[in-house]
């Protein structure tokens, strides 16, 4: 059984579990008042702007997207002398979040979009869904067989 063999319902369930986990982790990292480590410039606007969605594109590809206020890219990847364009290409499993760090001549990257170290969590979610789907398939198939059926 492969990931591509999951039913649309199973894929929806996988996406919802990933969103719940990713949203919790990312919200912990996004600069906002009271978050540790403290960020004296955080207003909470960035955290309030986060929108997570999971669904199929017009071509049938399942996609997880996260929209956020435009200034979020600067707090995640830095500005001017600290800008780290390669971190953007690394995706969710990119550089490790290090918390707010003050910089001179720009904003130091905080990598709050990173879920580094969480890849096994997401692999386990997909693996569990695949196993459950495969077990359901086997149970349904076996329950519909009559004694003495040959393949």
C-alpha positions in Angstrom: 0.0 0.0 0.0 1.4 3.4 -1.0 0.6 7.0 0.0 -0.9 7.5 -3.5 -3.3 4.6 -2.9 -5.1 6.3 0.1 -8.7 7.2 -0.4 -9.7 10.9 -0.5 -11.2 10.5 3.0 -8.0 9.0 4.4 -5.9 11.7 2.7 -8.2 14.3 4.3 -7.7 12.7 7.7 -3.9 12.7 7.2 -3.9 16.4 6.3 -6.1 17.3 9.3 -3.7 15.5 11.7 -0.7 17.2 10.1 -2.3 20.6 10.3 -3.2 20.1 14.0 0.4 19.2 14.8 2.1 21.7 12.5 -0.1 24.5 13.6 0.6 23.9 17.3 4.3 23.8 16.7 4.5 26.8 14.4 2.3 28.9 16.7 4.7 28.2 19.6 7.6 29.6 17.4 5.9 32.6 15.9 7.0 35.9 17.5 4.2 37.2 19.7 3.9 38.8 23.2 4.6 36.4 26.0 6.3 33.8 23.8 9.6 32.5 25.0 12.2 33.6 24.3 10.8 37.1 24.6 10.6 39.3 21.6 10.1 43.0 22.5 8.9 43.9 19.0 6.2 41.2 18.7 2.6 42.5 18.6 0.8 39.2 17.9 -0.4 40.4 14.4 1.8 37.7 12.7 0.4 34.9 14.9 -3.2 36.1 14.3 -2.6 36.1 10.5 -1.7 32.4 10.2 -4.1 30.4 8.1 -3.5 26.6 7.5 -5.3 24.7 4.8 -5.1 21.2 3.3 -6.8 20.1 0.1 -6.5 19.0 -3.5 -5.3 21.3 -6.3 -7.1 21.4 -9.7 -4.6 18.7 -10.9 -5.5 16.4 -8.0 -2.3 16.9 -6.0 -2.8 17.2 -2.2 -1.2 20.3 -0.8 -0.7 21.8 2.7 -0.4 25.6 2.6 0.2 28.2 5.3 -0.6 31.8 4.6 0.6 34.6 6.9 1.2 38.3 7.0 3.7 39.5 4.5 6.2 40.7 7.1 6.4 37.1 8.5 9.0 36.2 5.8 11.4 38.7 7.3 11.1 37.4 10.8 11.5 33.8 9.6 14.3 34.3 7.1 16.0 37.5 8.2 16.7 40.8 6.4 19.7 42.5 4.9 23.0 41.2 6.2 21.3 38.3 7.9 19.0 37.2 5.0 19.1 33.4 4.5 17.5 32.6 1.2 18.6 28.9 1.3 16.4 28.4 4.4 13.3 29.2 2.3 14.1 26.4 -0.1 14.6 23.9 2.8 10.9 23.9 3.6 9.3 22.8 6.9 12.2 20.5 7.7 14.8 23.2 7.2 16.9 25.0 9.7 16.2 24.7 13.5 14.2 27.5 15.2 16.4 29.4 17.6 14.1 31.9 18.9 14.3 35.7 18.8 17.9 37.0 18.4 18.6 40.7 18.1 20.8 41.8 15.2 22.5 44.9 13.9 21.9 45.8 10.3 18.8 43.7 9.9 16.6 41.0 11.5 18.3 37.7 12.3 16.5 34.7 10.9 14.2 33.0 13.4 13.2 30.1 11.2 9.8 29.9 12.8 8.5 28.1 9.8 10.8 25.2 10.5 9.6 21.9 11.9 13.1 20.5 12.0 13.2 17.4 14.2 9.5 16.8 13.7 9.8 14.8 10.4 9.5 11.5 12.3 6.2 12.7 13.7 4.7 13.4 10.3 6.1 10.1 8.9 4.4 8.3 11.8 1.1 10.0 11.0 1.2 8.9 7.4 2.4 5.4 8.3 -0.4 5.0 10.9 -2.9 6.1 8.3 -1.5 3.7 5.7 -1.6 0.8 8.1 -5.2 1.6 9.2 -6.3 1.9 5.5 -4.5 -1.4 4.6 -6.1 -3.2 7.6 -9.5 -1.8 6.6 -8.9 -3.1 3.1 -7.9 -6.5 4.3 -10.8 -6.8 6.7 -13.3 -5.7 4.1 -11.8 -8.1 1.5 -11.7 -11.1 3.9 -15.2 -10.5 5.2 -16.5 -10.7 1.7 -14.8 -14.0 0.8 -16.6 -17.3 1.1 -15.0 -20.4 2.4 -13.0 -22.2 -0.3 -12.5 -19.1 -2.5 -9.3 -19.4 -4.5 -7.3 -16.6 -6.0 
